[in-house]
Amino acid sequence: MSDADAALWWARARAEGPLRMPSATRTPAGMLRLVERGGEHCWLLPRPPDDVTPAVLRELGMQALAVEFPNETRRVLAAALRCCWPDAQTSPWPGQLATVREVLDVFDQLAPGRGEEAVHRLGTAALRRLHASRWLDVDNEARRVGLGPRVATWPDQDLPALRELRGELPSPRPGPERNR
Amino acid sequence: MGDEPLGLDAVAAEQTIVSVFEQIVAVLARRADAAIADPVLFRLADTLFAAFARAGEDGLTAEQIRSACAAFPAEMIDNRLGILRELRAIQPVFDKPYQREYRASFTSYVSMLFVQRMLARGGQSELHQLLTMEKIRLEDGQSTVEDAREVAVRVTTALRLLVAELVALTVGGTVEALRERAPLLWNAKPLIDQASAVHEILLDRWPELGRWCGELRSAIAAYEDASTNASARLMAVAGTSRALNLLPPEMWTRFARRATLDELAAVLADQIFDAPAPWHDTADLTQAVAGAPRPASGRSTPPRSQIPDSDEKPAHERSDAEAERLAVVAEEVLGDGDAIAVEQLLSDTDWVTARRVLADLVAASNNARLSYRLVWSGTVEVRPGSVPSWLTHGVFERARRPA
């Protein structure tokens, strides 16, 4: 793959976000290749050098992209991490599928006493936001949640903190599996 | 096309097509019911001409026409073919008997395109083009006085009709009706300029046409006034968002709903956007989980009133320990007897001890659960130098319990 092609891939990723491609696609230079569970498709993400993440914006005193309801959204992401990351010794990607109910149940336990309707509303909105930014992969038809390609962009030095966080979170309570 | 679900917007749009079409053909129609009144027929004609265009110079047989328009009912096609043949919109390829292939008339199809353009622009741009063409023709110097006079009359008539419609809408019509005809107001200024240019050429070259030029002048002025008034009314209604409200909101929503992805994206075709996604740092995640709001643990009991409720036992159970202590003190003081004089208890001690004893005796006397009482006599003995230095005689005794 020539430099020009790689540049085009980078431009595409810049404009469209993570790219979902057939697995036969070659990996352009400097991009991260994440094969999906099924193996038929893979995600291509730009990989910045030195494991730099957008968190560096804060160190530089620059405005990062704002998240709506940041705390609720992050709690839902943490809950999804709890449900979809079966083995803490491995890396989170690709993880396993969990049901929306399980994720919302963990979310509910994080901030208990809010009422079913409020949990559902906040949780659904957060799931939609996280799906749009590819942190999660939410299948609304099947009511399933999987991890999105962006979770693989957490640098390796963050993994211990993430494992600790995952260990702190409550596990989903068994409930009626209406969607099976 | 026929199986498209018909929404309210779709029906409205089709009715608009038909109504404009009716207005256009009205001039030529022989009977009121001779113009089509059904949008399906309009679509049929469109399909038909497209089929003819594909067929090329060989033309189409009646059977081929029917198969090309298979989406429409057979008798409707036959009916249409009959009319189109009669009006020579479709003609035999060669003018000989038993000719089976037909070709479509170019003029008829162009007239359909014209109808569609009239739909989009409300006829005002046709007036523009008419004026431009007249101007070119007049300028090239080959026109006669007769031609020039006809031009003046035609332009005057068109402008007067336009003015009449605008004035009626401005003065008597609803704002909605005025909005729908807003395309008539677009580009009013260039139209006036063009008409004035034509007027100048006419007057310059054929001074003898002064009378018609005067009428044209007054028509132009009337159009200027009418369009200004109509715009003013629209602006007044539209308020701050005037530019958007020149079009009815239905048109915006209809466009947004019906436009293809390409049409919508065309606006942004030369723009490149980042696809920025918010970043959720691990530290933020941990912080969000740690900062989750916890409900307060348990409820604190509300403060109780000190006054006992009437049906409750008096609250002196709480002072049981105190009552027991007082009873011990009282029994110690009384010993085996039933009564003891206060001065006997208080003499031979210092006041610090004596006043404590006195306080206990008063408390025991006042306690309703203990059956002791202090009985005081009226005399006060003053005893300078001794403790206490003055003394009221009294007796501490067992009281009879109330039976």
Contacts between the chains, C-beta under 8 A, distances in Angstrom:
chain1	res1	chain2	res2	distance
A	14	B	274	6.0
A	14	B	275	6.9
A	15	B	272	6.0
A	15	B	273	6.2
A	15	B	274	7.0
A	15	B	275	5.7
A	16	B	275	5.3
A	17	B	275	3.8
A	17	B	277	6.0
A	53	B	279	6.4
A	53	B	281	7.0
A	54	B	279	3.7
A	54	B	281	8.0
A	55	B	279	6.3
A	55	B	281	4.3
A	55	B	283	7.7
A	57	B	279	7.9
A	64	B	278	7.4
A	64	B	279	6.3
A	65	B	276	4.9
A	65	B	277	7.1
A	65	B	278	4.8
A	65	B	279	7.2
A	66	B	278	7.1
A	67	B	278	4.3
A	67	B	280	7.4
A	70	B	284	7.2
A	70	B	288	7.1
A	71	B	288	4.5
A	71	B	291	6.5
A	71	B	292	7.8
A	73	B	280	7.6
A	74	B	280	5.6
A	74	B	284	5.8
A	74	B	285	5.0
A	74	B	288	3.7
A	74	B	289	7.5
A	75	B	288	5.3
A	75	B	289	6.1
A	75	B	292	6.3
A	77	B	280	5.7
A	77	B	285	6.4
A	78	B	285	5.3
A	78	B	288	6.9
A	78	B	289	5.1
A	81	B	285	7.9
A	110	B	289	6.2
A	110	B	292	4.7
A	111	B	292	4.2
A	111	B	293	5.3
A	111	B	294	7.5
A	112	B	294	7.6
A	112	B	295	6.3
A	113	B	295	4.1
A	129	B	278	8.0
A	132	B	277	7.9
A	133	B	277	3.6
A	133	B	278	5.8
A	134	B	277	6.4
A	135	B	277	7.6
A	135	B	280	6.5
A	150	B	277	6.9
A	154	B	282	6.2
A	158	B	282	4.2
A	161	B	282	4.9
A	161	B	283	7.5
A	161	B	286	6.4
A	162	B	282	5.6
A	162	B	285	7.6
A	164	B	286	8.0
A	165	B	282	7.4
A	165	B	285	6.2
A	165	B	286	5.3
A	165	B	289	6.4
A	168	B	289	7.0
A	169	B	289	6.9
